[in-house]
Amino acid sequence: MSQAQAAPSSAPLIALQAVTKVYGRGQAAVHALRGIDLQIERGEFVAMMGPSGSGKSTCMNILGCLDAPTAGTFRFQGADVSRLTRDQRALLRRHYLGFVFQGFNLLARTSALENVELPLVYRGVPAGERRAQARAALSAVGLGDWASHTPAELSGGQQQRVAIARAIVTQPAVLLADEPTGNLDSARSREIMDLIRRFNREQGLTVVIVTHEVEIAAYAERTLRFRDGLVDGEAADGGAT
């Protein structure tokens, strides 16, 4: 995305200004976001919390270019994402964003290595190069010896590690994680969050997570609290121990 690449480095990585999102029309209209202002700097670790229907997931979808604001401005590296076409937003997702979901979203009949390779296939990376990059990503999440295993042969925690490897294999600017520990027990949740925090601290990866768990939000440097389509408050957490 030439616009984003040309933006001054002093610009926030992510900036939302007066962003609204309305689904439906007339009496059936749902105001999911009612005028969000927020900034996220490069290298930050930010958590979004709030009750169901508070707007946090809608905001995450907009940040991930999976949805577009009804009004307001969304800038990524200084480029106005609100003005991009659907195809241009898809390119931004492909080259700048990595996603981790609660349900892992792995291909069931495909090996861990092939699952991690998938984003590189979409980029057109040659087979040998993408295989090497996928192996390196699996090693980075501690699964170098599990490359040939399918999801059915992996535990839930291991499947989420594969999903994280798939998200980071393209070296994205931002990792967006939606309830990344929602299907895991407490011990596996800590392992996954320790891994995400390590990528944030050691590689400077910007991380934005949606969670309803205070213990998970505590890993972030600050927490944005959503209520009724607005950012109701913000707290600096200082990270988990």
Steps between C-alpha positions, in 0.01 A plus 500: 500500500697794375291751696582330827865453412532868414345620827731677747640275773374748761138414417327259739484148366121500549272800547120506516322835503123530560445150361142377498352173381129451438343173390155509342269796445216686664356348815705184441830691497763382749762757597796274574750789523393853589811710435825327596826690536815301570866472405734204516872553462752262347609232743208543739307214660136606539201307635137575423243400762128546544172312533331331206372763258732770630669553161839345565467227237364748245800722566733201455333417168559855380864493611539171314345646182229233521239776523488870413377791716165658424659839570822639641864442408722195541867559425764229483860624491355836397304362202123556503361146497147639481570603140636163386303263281413150619788358294744754646387413853560133416856586397553689826381193694727272302816706542466674836267303728509164673192341657448255785149377582340318790415200281851461349356486142749240380441280194414160649660270240811711454827472691616767742768604252252535215262698720779745582599524134152609391543882533822472298315309227260794469800729469646293219819409690692217323451154654851451636514844654159480663574154642817632663315800643220278631748268670668799664162627625412159645836486675437849642183372672668183624351257247794435271463124550126498431502632143350186342216460753140589416283702742327181620839377623566817699368626833297821517804693619711361219233586245499859622879508471465392137246779453745750649776371272267547203426856616867601540650319200442807282670726758192723539497847651211405730376181663123510559382233743128444567453305827820303427471291819122453500520125426796426728546409865684733738844343456482500119361854508805621690730323254330666202502845660865464604580416137308799363662729755845369402440592135384843614802565721777333303391579145303821557184344356195719561228291666128574539287241679130475577428319825241482776752363751676740735792258537559504124462878469766536770764393247438822305661835567162669497136399484221674308163440666200508267139565597198578282710566190745737669838473669384533859843513656866415468743348745874434498555142615875467497490138389453172681768343710 
